[in-house]
Amino acid sequence: MLRDVLRKPFVKQSLVVVSLLPFIWLFAAAFLDQLGPNPAEYLIRSTGEWALRFLCITLLITPLRVTLKMPEWLLFRRSLGLLTFFYALLHAVCYSLFDMGLAWNDIWADIVQRPFIAVGFAAAVLLSLLAATSSNRVIKKMGVVRWRILHRCVYAIAALAMLHFFWMRSGKRNYDEVIVYGAILSALLVWRVWHALQTRREKTQS
């Protein structure tokens, strides 16, 4: 029953609509001046956290597919990955516009001089590569093997994003959410390694 529901086009469409609600709320709250005493900081922080949340959800798709033996979950992975990129892009735009005033020389100097900005920039570049190569046409042109190798960078992106988040929160010594997201991403990474070892063992025995 659930498998049949997941195949329905409206499910993916509903997922995208629901996933855009945080953006709509932030936009409306900014327009109505409801983001508190420091709207720029609120926007930068919130868009970054939503990008991290969607990254966790995207990485959860494969474990769901394997453990529940439901390949239908893969129908949502591309959309979730692009939503992760969307919120990460908003995060970068808010930082560049509100924090740096689109002063590109200052932005580059910030990337070079501040490690937590540098790792965030590296994660954004890698995420952009994955978003740019997510279409079926690009996959066909690259070849499935090379495409899969490239998209394994998502785990490097997760590590860089967590390091960026940790360094950002270390200034205020607020690590509660860092621990939560770190535990989730660590569990997903451990599962991935375990699954890869299991798959290799099964191929060796067959």
N, C-alpha and C positions, 0 to 999 in steps of 0.2 A: 504493500500500500504506500509506504513512505517513498519507495523507489519511483513509483508512478507519479507521485506528487512532485518530486524533485525534478522530473523530466519536463514538467509543464513550463512553458516560456514565461508565464506570469510570475513564477517563483523567483527567477533570476531578476526580472524587472522590478519586482517588489524589493528584493535585496538591495538593488542599486538605489532605489528611492529612499529606503530606510537609511542606508549608509550615507546619503547626502543630507540627512536631517541635521547632523551637527554643524555642517557648513552653513546651512540655511539659518540655523539658530544663531550662529556667530555673526553672520552678516546682518541679521535683523537686530541683534543686540548692539552691534557696533553702530548701526544707523540710528538706533533709539538711545544711544549713550548709556547702555546698561552693562558695561563691562568693568565697572569699578573705577578706582582712582588712577589706574595705569592700564588703559585699554591696549596699548601696544604690547606690553609685556604679557597680558592675558591672551592676546591673539597668538603671539609667538609660542607661548607655552602650550596652549590648547591644541593648536594645529599639530605641533610636534607629538603630543601625547596621543592624538587620534591616529597619526601615522604609525606610531608604535603599536597601538591596539590592532589596527588592521593588519600590520605585519604579523602579529601573533596569530590572528584568525586565519590569515593566508597559509601560514606554516602548519596550522592544525588540519588543513584539508587532507593531506596525504595520510596522516595517522587515522583519520576518520574513514578514508577510503579503504585502507588496508584492514584495520581492526574490525570494521563493520561489514567488510566485503561488499561495499557499495560504490562502484565506479562512478555513480551519478554525482558524487560530491565534487568530482573533477570539473563538472560543468560550471562551478562557481569560482574556481581558482584564478582564472584570468581576470575576471571582474574584480575580485578582491585584491589581486596584485595591482591592478590599475588604480583602484581606490586608495591603496597604500601610497602609490606614487602621487596621486592627486593631493592627499593631505601633506605629504612630504614637500611637494612643490609649494603649497600654500605656506608651509612653515618657512621655507627658504625665501619666498616672496615677502612675507611679513617681516622677517629679519632684515632683508635687504632694504625694504622700503621704510619701515618704521624705526628700526634701530640704527640703520646706517645711512638713511636718506638717499639711497641709490648712488652713493659715492663709490664708484667701482674701485678706485685706487685704495680707498680705506677698507673696502670689503676684502680685497686681495691681501692687504697688509694684515687684516684681522685673521684671515685663514692661515697665513704664514706664521704669525706670532702667537696665536692662541690654539693650543693642541685640541681643545674640545670643539672648536669651530672647524679645525682641519679634519677631524675624524667625521664630523657631521657632513662636511663637504664631500669627503670620500664616499660616504654612504649614499649621498644624494646622486653622485655621478654614477655609481654602480646601479642604483635603482633606476636611473634614467636609461641606462643601457638595457636593462631588463624590460622596461616599458616599451622602448623603441623596437624591441625584437619579439614582441608578444603576439603579433598578427600571424595568421596562417601563411600568408605570402612570404613573410620573412623566415618563418620556420622552414618552409619548403626550400627556400633559396639557401639557407645556411646548412640544412641537413639536420635531422633529428638528433644525431649524436653530438654534434658541435653545439646545437642549441641547448641540449640538456647540460652539457659541461658548463656553458656560460651561465645558465640559470641556477646552477648550484652555488653561485655567488650570493644567493639570497641569505645563506648562513653567515657569510662574511659581512653582509649588510646588517644582519641582526646583531652581530658582535660589535660592529662599529657604532650602530645606533645605541646600544646599551652603554658603551663606553662614553659616547657623547652625552647621554642622559645622566650617567653617573657623575661625570665631571661637572655638568651643569648644576646638579643638585648638591654637589659637595661644597659649593660656595655658601649655601645656607645650612649645610649639615642636615639635610632632609632626605633620608634614604629609604623611607617607608615604601614608596611606589617603586623605587629602583629595585628593592628586594623582590617585590611581587612580580614585576616584569622580568627580572633576571631569572627568577625561579621558573616562570612559565617557559621562557625561551631556552633555558638550560634543559628542562624536561623534554622539550620538543627536539632539541639537538641530540640528547642522549638516546631518545627513541629512534631518531634517524640513523645514528651510528649502529645501534643494536639491530635495526631492520636490515641495514646494509650487510652486516656480518652474517645474519641469518640467511639472507638471500644468497650470499657467496657460499655459505656452507651447504645449502641445498643444491646449488649448481655443482659443487664439488662431488657431492654424494650421488648425484644422478648420472 
